[in-house]
Amino acid sequence: MKVGYLGPKGSFTYSAATNFFASEALLSYDSLPALLKALRSGLLEYCMVPIENTIEGSVLPTLDLIFQTLPTIQAEIVLPIRQQLMVHPNHVERWQETELICSHPQALAQSQLFLMNHFPLIDIEQLGSTTLGAQKVAQNPDKKYAAIGSREAATQFGLQIVKEDIQSIDNNETRFWLLGNQPLLSDLPQQKQKVTLLFDLAKDRPGALYHCLAFFAAEKINLTKIESRTQKSQLGEYFFIIDLERPQGKQLQNVLQQLNAQHFDVTLIGDYPTYIPKIRKS
């Protein structure tokens, strides 16, 4: 079995993937497009992607690529995210003289209050993952660099954490989706069953979104999220992504039948369990 994740090893996505798979099965990818392309072409059986964070909201590149490639969501897991400021051991005593901080854009954004208070004028470098930031610091021991990322990344690259839990809020969490073509059996504790739908609404149909949502309301289905994204085709064209708690009866089937009867373009991309992580990793 081959499973891809947004790497390198030590990233938060890697931590999410290790809840389902042995590390030997995991393959690192430097970008989301490369990861989803590998899944679509059959090089991977599954891949793990970040989808939403407490502080920064949806991971928009993931949403856009999912709309373009239409993979199937097989599971969801939510991990607590603790961001650490780390430096090379050579600079522990003088970490406040740091001249460059590098990390993934999400990690930088999640730590923006700390950065504003401690490093308001510092140079920031955005990289493809938090682990790449830690790797850059490790490879430049003579430079006053720092990275933001996980404890696992600090350990992996021999860095010293000088400020712990610098994320802007304590209960910072990220949702991850496991994408693949086959259902996954897991012994992780399971929470609710969820469903995710994509709506491609015609822009010349007044009240289209309202009429769609009315079907869910009539069946008393609880929507947990709705978000719009541009289709990147022309100005004014959007798609909507909707998450909902899966009802026990036939309510969802009834809604989908009514939407199809009204010629709404709806795609079900996941009917999946949400899991509790076995280990609370930072």
Summary of the structure (lengths in Angstrom):
residues: 282
radius of gyration: 20.6
end to end distance: 26.0
largest distance: 67.5
contacts: 914
relative contact order: 0.19
helix: 30%
strand: 33%
